[in-house]
């Protein structure tokens, strides 16, 4: 139990690393006081440009991937918890997402969890997440709404998983399928203000300086 708990803490702290805030500080600003005020990759793209935005997004993805694939294998010499590898990966990966959204390093005010969740899902089921990224890219190309693209991408992954036997010849566990739906609901929850702006027609598109 202690070993599993330590892994959860490590994953949470890893997820909590506020890459966008660090990028802002390196450029002499608090990213949360500019653009949309969100401490995430999208706002970094908007405020600091594509290079900083890409670095932040990739690092946030790395946090979820590393926690899911590598932190789960850490050993501290304690008796391991009698849980399946999949359950541990899901719990530890999810801890990194929670860390990103509610970072301990910034008064629990972090990003919206999209990139970190994507990194985690790549570590668990890259085929479905690959199609989810395609959904994101197509939606963004058509609508230029990052928020809508993120929510549709997250929501599409459970669908791809459900049809995984036909699409990929693999059968995901019911637990993972349920978890993917939880992730989708979490991403929608963190975008609740964006949903209101989409409904009201006030959500900004890619290329504008404010919103998202």
C-alpha positions in Angstrom: 0.0 0.0 0.0 2.8 2.4 0.9 4.6 1.8 -2.4 1.4 2.4 -4.4 0.7 5.6 -2.4 4.3 6.9 -3.1 3.8 6.3 -6.8 0.5 8.3 -6.7 2.3 11.2 -5.0 5.2 11.1 -7.5 2.7 11.1 -10.4 0.7 14.0 -8.8 3.8 16.1 -8.3 5.0 15.3 -11.8 1.7 16.4 -13.2 1.8 19.5 -11.0 4.9 20.9 -12.7 3.3 24.1 -14.1 5.1 24.2 -17.5 3.1 27.1 -18.8 3.6 29.2 -15.7 7.4 28.4 -15.9 7.4 29.4 -19.5 5.7 32.7 -18.6 8.1 33.4 -15.8 11.0 32.9 -18.2 9.5 35.5 -20.4 8.8 37.9 -17.5 5.1 37.4 -17.2 2.5 35.5 -15.3 0.7 33.5 -18.0 -2.5 33.5 -15.8 -2.7 37.3 -16.2 -2.8 37.2 -20.0 -4.9 35.8 -22.7 -7.6 33.5 -21.3 -5.8 33.3 -17.9 -5.5 29.6 -18.1 -2.2 27.9 -17.2 -2.2 25.6 -20.2 -0.7 25.0 -23.6 -3.4 26.8 -25.6 -3.0 30.0 -23.7 0.8 29.6 -24.0 0.5 29.4 -27.8 -1.7 32.5 -27.8 0.4 34.6 -25.4 4.0 33.4 -26.0 3.9 32.1 -29.5 4.0 28.7 -31.2 7.5 27.6 -30.0 6.7 28.1 -26.3 3.3 26.7 -26.8 4.6 23.5 -28.5 7.2 23.0 -25.8 4.6 23.4 -23.0 2.1 21.1 -24.8 4.7 18.3 -25.4 6.0 18.5 -21.8 2.4 18.3 -20.5 1.8 15.2 -22.6 5.1 13.8 -21.4 3.9 14.1 -17.8 0.9 11.9 -18.4 2.9 9.4 -20.5 5.8 9.1 -18.1 3.6 8.6 -15.1 1.6 5.9 -16.8 4.4 4.0 -18.4 7.4 4.5 -16.0 6.3 5.7 -12.6 4.1 2.6 -12.3 7.3 0.5 -12.5 9.2 2.4 -9.7 10.1 0.2 -6.7 10.8 1.5 -3.2 11.3 -1.8 -1.4 7.8 -2.0 0.2 5.4 -4.8 -0.4 3.5 -4.1 -3.7 -0.2 -3.7 -3.6 -2.2 -6.6 -5.1 -3.6 -4.7 -8.0 -3.4 -5.5 -11.7 -0.9 -3.5 -13.8 -3.8 -1.9 -15.7 -5.4 -0.6 -12.6 -2.2 0.8 -11.3 -1.5 2.5 -14.6 -4.9 4.0 -14.7 -4.7 5.3 -11.1 -1.1 6.6 -11.4 -1.8 8.2 -14.8 -4.9 9.8 -13.4 -3.0 11.3 -10.5 -0.8 13.1 -13.0 -3.9 14.6 -14.7 -5.2 15.7 -11.3 -1.8 17.3 -10.6 -1.9 19.2 -13.8 -5.4 20.5 -13.3 -5.0 21.3 -9.6 -1.3 21.9 -9.3 0.2 22.1 -5.8 2.7 24.6 -7.1 0.2 27.3 -8.1 -2.5 27.3 -5.4 -4.2 24.4 -7.2 -4.9 26.5 -10.3 -3.5 24.7 -13.3 -4.5 23.8 -16.8 -7.4 21.9 -18.2 -5.8 18.5 -18.4 -6.1 17.9 -22.2 -2.4 17.4 -23.0 -1.6 15.4 -19.9 -4.7 13.2 -20.4 -3.6 12.6 -24.1 -0.1 11.6 -22.9 -1.6 9.1 -20.5 -3.9 7.7 -23.1 -1.0 7.3 -25.5 0.7 5.3 -22.9 -2.3 3.1 -22.3 -3.9 2.7 -25.8 -2.0 4.6 -28.5 -4.2 3.4 -31.4 -7.4 5.0 -30.0 -5.6 8.1 -28.8 -4.1 8.5 -32.3 -7.6 8.6 -33.8 -8.6 11.0 -31.0 -5.8 13.3 -32.0 -7.0 13.1 -35.6 -10.5 14.2 -34.4 -8.8 17.1 -32.6 -6.9 18.2 -35.7 -9.9 17.9 -38.0 -12.3 19.8 -35.6 -9.7 22.5 -35.1 -9.2 22.8 -38.9 -12.9 23.1 -39.5 -14.0 25.2 -36.5 -10.8 26.8 -35.2 -12.1 26.3 -31.7 -9.5 24.6 -29.5 -11.9 24.0 -26.7 -14.5 22.2 -28.9 -11.7 20.3 -30.5 -10.4 19.1 -27.1 -13.8 18.0 -25.9 -14.7 16.2 -29.1 -11.4 14.5 -29.1 -11.7 13.3 -25.5 -15.3 12.2 -26.2 -14.3 10.3 -29.3 -11.7 8.1 -27.5 -14.3 5.9 -25.7 -16.1 5.4 -29.0 -12.9 4.3 -30.7 -12.2 2.0 -27.8 -15.7 0.5 -28.0 -15.1 -0.3 -31.7 -11.5 -1.3 -31.0 -12.1 -5.1 -31.8 -13.1 -4.1 -35.4 -10.7 -1.1 -35.7 -7.6 -2.5 -34.1 -8.2 -6.2 -33.4 -7.8 -5.5 -29.7 -10.4 -5.8 -26.9 -10.0 -3.1 -24.2 -11.1 -4.0 -20.7 -14.4 -2.7 -19.4 -12.5 -0.8 -16.7 -10.5 1.1 -19.3 -13.5 1.8 -21.3 -15.3 3.2 -18.3 -12.2 5.2 -17.3 -12.0 6.7 -20.8 -15.5 8.0 -20.4 -14.6 9.5 -17.0 -11.7 11.3 -18.6 -14.0 12.7 -21.3 -16.4 14.0 -18.7 -13.5 15.5 -16.7 -12.2 17.3 -19.9 -15.8 18.7 -20.5 -16.0 19.8 -16.8 -12.7 21.7 -17.0 -14.0 23.4 -20.2 -17.3 24.4 -18.7 -16.6 28.1 -19.1 -15.7 27.4 -22.7 -19.0 25.6 -23.2 -20.9 28.6 -22.0 -19.0 30.8 -24.4 -19.6 28.4 -27.3 -23.3 28.5 -26.5 -23.3 32.3 -26.3 -21.2 32.6 -29.4 -18.4 34.5 -27.6 -15.8 31.8 -27.7 -12.7 33.0 -29.6 -11.1 31.0 -32.4 -7.5 30.2 -33.1 -5.7 33.3 -34.4 -7.4 35.7 -31.9 -5.7 37.0 -28.8 -8.4 36.4 -26.2 -10.6 33.5 -25.1 -10.3 29.7 -24.9 
